């Protein structure tokens, strides 16, 4: 599963996540909106947040994140989730959000 969040209204797609996780995602989207505009698309600069499970991480690592290691991995305080920033280019990033137990998959360059 990969749920891509481009805009604040996309948070409805993941409303079952813990409040702390939703807040972390919203903060990231606000930063992207402020710097790259609210009408970002796959062909625009900026990036997006991807909420993933194990299969989603594996899929991203085969395509969008192939050969890219995370710049950093943060634990989301108050929840069993992490967020990892992947810089795909100078002006495009993907923030991956997943359960903490999947951290080892995020850290590996290849699966």
Buried (B, 14 or more C-beta within 10 A) or exposed (E): EBBEBBEEEBBEEBEEBEEBBBBBBBEBBEEBBEEBEEEBEEEBBBBBBBBBBBEBBEBBBEEBBEEBEBEEBEEBEEBEBBBBBBBEEEEBBBBBBBBEEBBEBBEEEEE
